[in-house]
Structures are given as C-alpha cells and as structure tokens.
Amino acid sequence: MYDVIVMGTGQGLSIGYYLKQTNHNFILLEKGNEVGDSWKKRYDSLTLFTPRL
C-alpha cells in the first residue's frame, strides 16, 4: 500500500526527491521506457534553459 502514487516521472522526479525525505511510502509510475521519454519525443530541440554558472 502506498501513501502517494506519482504518475509521470518528468516533473514527478522532483516530487519523488522530496517524498524520499519524508516517511511516506510512494511509487513513481512512467508509461515510457525511460524518464522524461514524452519530452524527448515531443521536443527535438529541448535544452536546459538555465544559464551556466
């Protein structure tokens, strides 16, 4: 039994990060073969938008 079920591990990974720091029992579900799969297929030119430090 899970306290939280996160569907989609694109942005859901950040939720998983914070849930890991709690006592919640959770699972991350992704329909694609790898994390962020739908973003990779949707945007050919997807890049990180934050400036380099």
PDB file of N, CA, C, O and CB in Angstrom:
ATOM      1  N   MET A   1       0.851  -1.175   0.000  1.00  0.00           N
ATOM      2  CA  MET A   1       0.000   0.000   0.000  1.00  0.00           C
ATOM      3  C   MET A   1       0.898   1.240   0.000  1.00  0.00           C
ATOM      4  O   MET A   1       1.868   1.328   0.752  1.00  0.00           O
ATOM      5  CB  MET A   1      -0.968  -0.003   1.229  1.00  0.00           C
ATOM      6  N   TYR A   2       0.546   2.188  -0.862  1.00  0.00           N
ATOM      7  CA  TYR A   2       1.307   3.427  -0.979  1.00  0.00           C
ATOM      8  C   TYR A   2       0.520   4.598  -0.419  1.00  0.00           C
ATOM      9  O   TYR A   2      -0.702   4.663  -0.553  1.00  0.00           O
ATOM     10  CB  TYR A   2       1.681   3.692  -2.436  1.00  0.00           C
ATOM     11  N   ASP A   3       1.224   5.511   0.203  1.00  0.00           N
ATOM     12  CA  ASP A   3       0.607   6.761   0.651  1.00  0.00           C
ATOM     13  C   ASP A   3       0.411   7.699  -0.535  1.00  0.00           C
ATOM     14  O   ASP A   3      -0.574   8.432  -0.608  1.00  0.00           O
ATOM     15  CB  ASP A   3       1.471   7.441   1.740  1.00  0.00           C
ATOM     16  N   VAL A   4       1.384   7.661  -1.477  1.00  0.00           N
ATOM     17  CA  VAL A   4       1.366   8.563  -2.631  1.00  0.00           C
ATOM     18  C   VAL A   4       1.748   7.788  -3.882  1.00  0.00           C
ATOM     19  O   VAL A   4       2.685   6.989  -3.862  1.00  0.00           O
ATOM     20  CB  VAL A   4       2.328   9.765  -2.417  1.00  0.00           C
ATOM     21  N   ILE A   5       1.020   8.024  -4.973  1.00  0.00           N
ATOM     22  CA  ILE A   5       1.366   7.476  -6.284  1.00  0.00           C
ATOM     23  C   ILE A   5       1.576   8.665  -7.213  1.00  0.00           C
ATOM     24  O   ILE A   5       0.670   9.476  -7.407  1.00  0.00           O
ATOM     25  CB  ILE A   5       0.243   6.495  -6.833  1.00  0.00           C
ATOM     26  N   VAL A   6       2.772   8.768  -7.786  1.00  0.00           N
ATOM     27  CA  VAL A   6       3.102   9.860  -8.695  1.00  0.00           C
ATOM     28  C   VAL A   6       3.100   9.295 -10.111  1.00  0.00           C
ATOM     29  O   VAL A   6       3.844   8.364 -10.416  1.00  0.00           O
ATOM     30  CB  VAL A   6       4.493  10.512  -8.340  1.00  0.00           C
ATOM     31  N   MET A   7       2.260   9.862 -10.971  1.00  0.00           N
ATOM     32  CA  MET A   7       2.166   9.387 -12.348  1.00  0.00           C
ATOM     33  C   MET A   7       2.908  10.364 -13.251  1.00  0.00           C
ATOM     34  O   MET A   7       2.581  11.550 -13.306  1.00  0.00           O
ATOM     35  CB  MET A   7       0.677   9.235 -12.793  1.00  0.00           C
ATOM     36  N   GLY A   8       3.901   9.856 -13.950  1.00  0.00           N
ATOM     37  CA  GLY A   8       4.714  10.679 -14.829  1.00  0.00           C
ATOM     38  C   GLY A   8       5.985  11.100 -14.109  1.00  0.00           C
ATOM     39  O   GLY A   8       5.931  11.789 -13.090  1.00  0.00           O
ATOM     40  N   THR A   9       7.112  10.689 -14.635  1.00  0.00           N
ATOM     41  CA  THR A   9       8.365  10.982 -13.933  1.00  0.00           C
ATOM     42  C   THR A   9       9.168  12.085 -14.601  1.00  0.00           C
ATOM     43  O   THR A   9      10.375  12.191 -14.384  1.00  0.00           O
ATOM     44  CB  THR A   9       9.209   9.735 -13.842  1.00  0.00           C
ATOM     45  N   GLY A  10       8.515  12.904 -15.409  1.00  0.00           N
ATOM     46  CA  GLY A  10       9.194  14.093 -15.908  1.00  0.00           C
ATOM     47  C   GLY A  10       9.405  15.039 -14.739  1.00  0.00           C
ATOM     48  O   GLY A  10      10.462  15.025 -14.108  1.00  0.00           O
ATOM     49  N   GLN A  11       8.423  15.843 -14.455  1.00  0.00           N
ATOM     50  CA  GLN A  11       8.478  16.733 -13.304  1.00  0.00           C
ATOM     51  C   GLN A  11       8.208  15.980 -12.005  1.00  0.00           C
ATOM     52  O   GLN A  11       8.509  16.481 -10.921  1.00  0.00           O
ATOM     53  CB  GLN A  11       7.476  17.868 -13.468  1.00  0.00           C
ATOM     54  N   GLY A  12       7.650  14.797 -12.110  1.00  0.00           N
ATOM     55  CA  GLY A  12       7.375  13.982 -10.933  1.00  0.00           C
ATOM     56  C   GLY A  12       8.631  13.560 -10.189  1.00  0.00           C
ATOM     57  O   GLY A  12       8.558  13.194  -9.016  1.00  0.00           O
ATOM     58  N   LEU A  13       9.790  13.603 -10.855  1.00  0.00           N
ATOM     59  CA  LEU A  13      11.037  13.256 -10.178  1.00  0.00           C
ATOM     60  C   LEU A  13      11.335  14.199  -9.031  1.00  0.00           C
ATOM     61  O   LEU A  13      11.863  13.777  -8.002  1.00  0.00           O
ATOM     62  CB  LEU A  13      12.188  13.265 -11.159  1.00  0.00           C
ATOM     63  N   SER A  14      11.005  15.469  -9.194  1.00  0.00           N
ATOM     64  CA  SER A  14      11.246  16.422  -8.106  1.00  0.00           C
ATOM     65  C   SER A  14      10.344  16.115  -6.913  1.00  0.00           C
ATOM     66  O   SER A  14      10.751  16.269  -5.761  1.00  0.00           O
ATOM     67  CB  SER A  14      11.015  17.868  -8.592  1.00  0.00           C
ATOM     68  N   ILE A  15       9.132  15.687  -7.193  1.00  0.00           N
ATOM     69  CA  ILE A  15       8.226  15.291  -6.111  1.00  0.00           C
ATOM     70  C   ILE A  15       8.789  14.076  -5.390  1.00  0.00           C
ATOM     71  O   ILE A  15       8.759  14.003  -4.162  1.00  0.00           O
ATOM     72  CB  ILE A  15       6.807  14.988  -6.657  1.00  0.00           C
ATOM     73  N   GLY A  16       9.304  13.120  -6.161  1.00  0.00           N
ATOM     74  CA  GLY A  16       9.918  11.929  -5.577  1.00  0.00           C
ATOM     75  C   GLY A  16      11.099  12.272  -4.687  1.00  0.00           C
ATOM     76  O   GLY A  16      11.299  11.645  -3.647  1.00  0.00           O
ATOM     77  N   TYR A  17      11.880  13.261  -5.090  1.00  0.00           N
ATOM     78  CA  TYR A  17      13.022  13.698  -4.289  1.00  0.00           C
ATOM     79  C   TYR A  17      12.576  14.145  -2.902  1.00  0.00           C
ATOM     80  O   TYR A  17      13.164  13.750  -1.896  1.00  0.00           O
ATOM     81  CB  TYR A  17      13.768  14.836  -4.995  1.00  0.00           C
ATOM     82  N   TYR A  18      11.544  14.961  -2.856  1.00  0.00           N
ATOM     83  CA  TYR A  18      11.068  15.463  -1.566  1.00  0.00           C
ATOM     84  C   TYR A  18      10.324  14.395  -0.768  1.00  0.00           C
ATOM     85  O   TYR A  18      10.413  14.374   0.459  1.00  0.00           O
ATOM     86  CB  TYR A  18      10.164  16.664  -1.778  1.00  0.00           C
ATOM     87  N   LEU A  19       9.596  13.515  -1.439  1.00  0.00           N
ATOM     88  CA  LEU A  19       8.920  12.435  -0.731  1.00  0.00           C
ATOM     89  C   LEU A  19       9.929  11.492  -0.085  1.00  0.00           C
ATOM     90  O   LEU A  19       9.672  10.939   0.985  1.00  0.00           O
ATOM     91  CB  LEU A  19       8.007  11.660  -1.685  1.00  0.00           C
ATOM     92  N   LYS A  20      11.077  11.310  -0.733  1.00  0.00           N
ATOM     93  CA  LYS A  20      12.132  10.438  -0.199  1.00  0.00           C
ATOM     94  C   LYS A  20      12.629  10.947   1.153  1.00  0.00           C
ATOM     95  O   LYS A  20      13.117  10.162   1.967  1.00  0.00           O
ATOM     96  CB  LYS A  20      13.308  10.345  -1.193  1.00  0.00           C
ATOM     97  N   GLN A  21      12.510  12.234   1.396  1.00  0.00           N
ATOM     98  CA  GLN A  21      12.970  12.836   2.639  1.00  0.00           C
ATOM     99  C   GLN A  21      11.922  12.746   3.747  1.00  0.00           C
ATOM    100  O   GLN A  21      12.155  13.212   4.862  1.00  0.00           O
ATOM    101  CB  GLN A  21      13.343  14.284   2.402  1.00  0.00           C
ATOM    102  N   THR A  22      10.790  12.157   3.448  1.00  0.00           N
ATOM    103  CA  THR A  22       9.711  12.004   4.431  1.00  0.00           C
ATOM    104  C   THR A  22       9.536  10.523   4.761  1.00  0.00           C
ATOM    105  O   THR A  22      10.289   9.674   4.284  1.00  0.00           O
ATOM    106  CB  THR A  22       8.373  12.611   3.895  1.00  0.00           C
ATOM    107  N   ASN A  23       8.552  10.237   5.568  1.00  0.00           N
ATOM    108  CA  ASN A  23       8.243   8.848   5.916  1.00  0.00           C
ATOM    109  C   ASN A  23       7.132   8.275   5.039  1.00  0.00           C
ATOM    110  O   ASN A  23       6.575   7.224   5.355  1.00  0.00           O
ATOM    111  CB  ASN A  23       7.843   8.753   7.385  1.00  0.00           C
ATOM    112  N   HIS A  24       6.806   8.955   3.943  1.00  0.00           N
ATOM    113  CA  HIS A  24       5.742   8.470   3.070  1.00  0.00           C
ATOM    114  C   HIS A  24       6.229   7.295   2.223  1.00  0.00           C
ATOM    115  O   HIS A  24       7.368   7.273   1.757  1.00  0.00           O
ATOM    116  CB  HIS A  24       5.233   9.602   2.165  1.00  0.00           C
ATOM    117  N   ASN A  25       5.351   6.336   2.039  1.00  0.00           N
ATOM    118  CA  ASN A  25       5.605   5.207   1.164  1.00  0.00           C
ATOM    119  C   ASN A  25       5.033   5.585  -0.204  1.00  0.00           C
ATOM    120  O   ASN A  25       3.826   5.795  -0.329  1.00  0.00           O
ATOM    121  CB  ASN A  25       4.965   3.868   1.727  1.00  0.00           C
ATOM    122  N   PHE A  26       5.891   5.674  -1.242  1.00  0.00           N
ATOM    123  CA  PHE A  26       5.429   6.164  -2.530  1.00  0.00           C
ATOM    124  C   PHE A  26       6.012   5.356  -3.680  1.00  0.00           C
ATOM    125  O   PHE A  26       6.962   4.590  -3.516  1.00  0.00           O
ATOM    126  CB  PHE A  26       5.785   7.626  -2.691  1.00  0.00           C
ATOM    127  N   ILE A  27       5.404   5.555  -4.858  1.00  0.00           N
ATOM    128  CA  ILE A  27       5.893   4.926  -6.085  1.00  0.00           C
ATOM    129  C   ILE A  27       5.778   5.947  -7.213  1.00  0.00           C
ATOM    130  O   ILE A  27       4.832   6.732  -7.263  1.00  0.00           O
ATOM    131  CB  ILE A  27       5.090   3.612  -6.421  1.00  0.00           C
ATOM    132  N   LEU A  28       6.757   5.922  -8.118  1.00  0.00           N
ATOM    133  CA  LEU A  28       6.732   6.757  -9.316  1.00  0.00           C
ATOM    134  C   LEU A  28       6.401   5.859 -10.506  1.00  0.00           C
ATOM    135  O   LEU A  28       7.058   4.839 -10.712  1.00  0.00           O
ATOM    136  CB  LEU A  28       8.103   7.504  -9.527  1.00  0.00           C
ATOM    137  N   LEU A  29       5.396   6.226 -11.282  1.00  0.00           N
ATOM    138  CA  LEU A  29       4.994   5.433 -12.441  1.00  0.00           C
ATOM    139  C   LEU A  29       5.249   6.224 -13.719  1.00  0.00           C
ATOM    140  O   LEU A  29       4.947   7.415 -13.795  1.00  0.00           O
ATOM    141  CB  LEU A  29       3.504   5.026 -12.340  1.00  0.00           C
ATOM    142  N   GLU A  30       5.804   5.554 -14.717  1.00  0.00           N
ATOM    143  CA  GLU A  30       6.096   6.186 -16.009  1.00  0.00           C
ATOM    144  C   GLU A  30       5.678   5.233 -17.114  1.00  0.00           C
ATOM    145  O   GLU A  30       6.038   4.056 -17.087  1.00  0.00           O
ATOM    146  CB  GLU A  30       7.611   6.558 -16.137  1.00  0.00           C
ATOM    147  N   LYS A  31       4.925   5.728 -18.082  1.00  0.00           N
ATOM    148  CA  LYS A  31       4.489   4.848 -19.174  1.00  0.00           C
ATOM    149  C   LYS A  31       5.572   4.664 -20.232  1.00  0.00           C
ATOM    150  O   LYS A  31       5.545   3.687 -20.981  1.00  0.00           O
ATOM    151  CB  LYS A  31       3.230   5.404 -19.823  1.00  0.00           C
ATOM    152  N   GLY A  32       6.521   5.593 -20.301  1.00  0.00           N
ATOM    153  CA  GLY A  32       7.593   5.492 -21.285  1.00  0.00           C
ATOM    154  C   GLY A  32       8.669   4.518 -20.840  1.00  0.00           C
ATOM    155  O   GLY A  32       8.640   4.005 -19.721  1.00  0.00           O
ATOM    156  N   ASN A  33       9.611   4.273 -21.726  1.00  0.00           N
ATOM    157  CA  ASN A  33      10.705   3.350 -21.432  1.00  0.00           C
ATOM    158  C   ASN A  33      11.784   3.953 -20.552  1.00  0.00           C
ATOM    159  O   ASN A  33      12.559   3.228 -19.929  1.00  0.00           O
ATOM    160  CB  ASN A  33      11.320   2.876 -22.704  1.00  0.00           C
ATOM    161  N   GLU A  34      11.838   5.293 -20.498  1.00  0.00           N
ATOM    162  CA  GLU A  34      12.833   5.950 -19.664  1.00  0.00           C
ATOM    163  C   GLU A  34      12.262   7.257 -19.138  1.00  0.00           C
ATOM    164  O   GLU A  34      11.236   7.740 -19.616  1.00  0.00           O
ATOM    165  CB  GLU A  34      14.139   6.199 -20.451  1.00  0.00           C
ATOM    166  N   VAL A  35      12.929   7.812 -18.163  1.00  0.00           N
ATOM    167  CA  VAL A  35      12.480   9.052 -17.535  1.00  0.00           C
ATOM    168  C   VAL A  35      12.457  10.170 -18.559  1.00  0.00           C
ATOM    169  O   VAL A  35      13.406  10.329 -19.326  1.00  0.00           O
ATOM    170  CB  VAL A  35      13.387   9.428 -16.348  1.00  0.00           C
ATOM    171  N   GLY A  36      11.372  10.953 -18.579  1.00  0.00           N
ATOM    172  CA  GLY A  36      11.251  12.078 -19.495  1.00  0.00           C
ATOM    173  C   GLY A  36      11.059  11.688 -20.947  1.00  0.00           C
ATOM    174  O   GLY A  36      11.299  12.495 -21.845  1.00  0.00           O
ATOM    175  N   ASP A  37      10.636  10.474 -21.183  1.00  0.00           N
ATOM    176  CA  ASP A  37      10.502   9.950 -22.547  1.00  0.00           C
ATOM    177  C   ASP A  37       9.561  10.788 -23.404  1.00  0.00           C
ATOM    178  O   ASP A  37       9.855  11.034 -24.573  1.00  0.00           O
ATOM    179  CB  ASP A  37      10.009   8.519 -22.506  1.00  0.00           C
ATOM    180  N   SER A  38       8.446  11.227 -22.853  1.00  0.00           N
ATOM    181  CA  SER A  38       7.490  12.005 -23.646  1.00  0.00           C
ATOM    182  C   SER A  38       8.076  13.352 -24.053  1.00  0.00           C
ATOM    183  O   SER A  38       7.792  13.835 -25.149  1.00  0.00           O
ATOM    184  CB  SER A  38       6.192  12.217 -22.860  1.00  0.00           C
ATOM    185  N   TRP A  39       8.880  13.962 -23.204  1.00  0.00           N
ATOM    186  CA  TRP A  39       9.514  15.241 -23.546  1.00  0.00           C
ATOM    187  C   TRP A  39      10.524  15.049 -24.666  1.00  0.00           C
ATOM    188  O   TRP A  39      10.629  15.886 -25.562  1.00  0.00           O
ATOM    189  CB  TRP A  39      10.200  15.859 -22.311  1.00  0.00           C
ATOM    190  N   LYS A  40      11.259  13.960 -24.617  1.00  0.00           N
ATOM    191  CA  LYS A  40      12.265  13.701 -25.651  1.00  0.00           C
ATOM    192  C   LYS A  40      11.618  13.491 -27.011  1.00  0.00           C
ATOM    193  O   LYS A  40      12.182  13.880 -28.034  1.00  0.00           O
ATOM    194  CB  LYS A  40      13.108  12.480 -25.281  1.00  0.00           C
ATOM    195  N   LYS A  41      10.453  12.887 -27.032  1.00  0.00           N
ATOM    196  CA  LYS A  41       9.764  12.623 -28.294  1.00  0.00           C
ATOM    197  C   LYS A  41       9.016  13.851 -28.810  1.00  0.00           C
ATOM    198  O   LYS A  41       8.796  13.983 -30.014  1.00  0.00           O
ATOM    199  CB  LYS A  41       8.794  11.467 -28.123  1.00  0.00           C
ATOM    200  N   ARG A  42       8.632  14.734 -27.920  1.00  0.00           N
ATOM    201  CA  ARG A  42       7.817  15.884 -28.297  1.00  0.00           C
ATOM    202  C   ARG A  42       8.653  17.058 -28.796  1.00  0.00           C
ATOM    203  O   ARG A  42       8.260  17.734 -29.747  1.00  0.00           O
ATOM    204  CB  ARG A  42       6.979  16.324 -27.122  1.00  0.00           C
ATOM    205  N   TYR A  43       9.798  17.307 -28.170  1.00  0.00           N
ATOM    206  CA  TYR A  43      10.595  18.490 -28.490  1.00  0.00           C
ATOM    207  C   TYR A  43      11.991  18.084 -28.952  1.00  0.00           C
ATOM    208  O   TYR A  43      12.828  17.700 -28.135  1.00  0.00           O
ATOM    209  CB  TYR A  43      10.687  19.428 -27.271  1.00  0.00           C
ATOM    210  N   ASP A  44      12.243  18.166 -30.243  1.00  0.00           N
ATOM    211  CA  ASP A  44      13.553  17.818 -30.786  1.00  0.00           C
ATOM    212  C   ASP A  44      14.651  18.751 -30.293  1.00  0.00           C
ATOM    213  O   ASP A  44      15.794  18.328 -30.120  1.00  0.00           O
ATOM    214  CB  ASP A  44      13.507  17.841 -32.295  1.00  0.00           C
ATOM    215  N   SER A  45      14.315  20.003 -30.069  1.00  0.00           N
ATOM    216  CA  SER A  45      15.325  20.989 -29.703  1.00  0.00           C
ATOM    217  C   SER A  45      15.316  21.308 -28.202  1.00  0.00           C
ATOM    218  O   SER A  45      15.801  22.365 -27.797  1.00  0.00           O
ATOM    219  CB  SER A  45      15.111  22.261 -30.499  1.00  0.00           C
ATOM    220  N   LEU A  46      14.782  20.425 -27.391  1.00  0.00           N
ATOM    221  CA  LEU A  46      14.701  20.685 -25.952  1.00  0.00           C
ATOM    222  C   LEU A  46      16.093  20.837 -25.347  1.00  0.00           C
ATOM    223  O   LEU A  46      16.947  19.960 -25.479  1.00  0.00           O
ATOM    224  CB  LEU A  46      13.939  19.556 -25.244  1.00  0.00           C
ATOM    225  N   THR A  47      16.297  21.963 -24.685  1.00  0.00           N
ATOM    226  CA  THR A  47      17.560  22.225 -23.992  1.00  0.00           C
ATOM    227  C   THR A  47      17.262  22.795 -22.617  1.00  0.00           C
ATOM    228  O   THR A  47      16.142  23.224 -22.338  1.00  0.00           O
ATOM    229  CB  THR A  47      18.458  23.198 -24.808  1.00  0.00           C
ATOM    230  N   LEU A  48      18.262  22.795 -21.770  1.00  0.00           N
ATOM    231  CA  LEU A  48      18.137  23.364 -20.450  1.00  0.00           C
ATOM    232  C   LEU A  48      18.146  24.884 -20.583  1.00  0.00           C
ATOM    233  O   LEU A  48      19.029  25.440 -21.237  1.00  0.00           O
ATOM    234  CB  LEU A  48      19.275  22.868 -19.513  1.00  0.00           C
ATOM    235  N   PHE A  49      17.184  25.556 -19.977  1.00  0.00           N
ATOM    236  CA  PHE A  49      17.015  26.991 -20.147  1.00  0.00           C
ATOM    237  C   PHE A  49      17.714  27.830 -19.080  1.00  0.00           C
ATOM    238  O   PHE A  49      17.680  29.058 -19.150  1.00  0.00           O
ATOM    239  CB  PHE A  49      15.567  27.318 -20.153  1.00  0.00           C
ATOM    240  N   THR A  50      18.334  27.204 -18.114  1.00  0.00           N
ATOM    241  CA  THR A  50      19.018  27.967 -17.066  1.00  0.00           C
ATOM    242  C   THR A  50      20.424  28.322 -17.531  1.00  0.00           C
ATOM    243  O   THR A  50      21.045  27.560 -18.272  1.00  0.00           O
ATOM    244  CB  THR A  50      19.071  27.165 -15.735  1.00  0.00           C
ATOM    245  N   PRO A  51      20.928  29.480 -17.099  1.00  0.00           N
ATOM    246  CA  PRO A  51      22.285  29.864 -17.520  1.00  0.00           C
ATOM    247  C   PRO A  51      23.343  29.003 -16.844  1.00  0.00           C
ATOM    248  O   PRO A  51      23.144  28.509 -15.734  1.00  0.00           O
ATOM    249  CB  PRO A  51      22.543  31.341 -17.208  1.00  0.00           C
ATOM    250  N   ARG A  52      24.439  28.837 -17.510  1.00  0.00           N
ATOM    251  CA  ARG A  52      25.563  28.102 -16.935  1.00  0.00           C
ATOM    252  C   ARG A  52      26.233  28.955 -15.869  1.00  0.00           C
ATOM    253  O   ARG A  52      26.308  30.178 -15.990  1.00  0.00           O
ATOM    254  CB  ARG A  52      26.581  27.696 -18.029  1.00  0.00           C
ATOM    255  N   LEU A  53      26.709  28.309 -14.847  1.00  0.00           N
ATOM    256  CA  LEU A  53      27.427  29.040 -13.783  1.00  0.00           C
ATOM    257  C   LEU A  53      28.892  28.729 -13.833  1.00  0.00           C
ATOM    258  O   LEU A  53      29.661  29.246 -13.022  1.00  0.00           O
ATOM    259  CB  LEU A  53      26.870  28.695 -12.397  1.00  0.00           C
TER     260      LEU A  53
END
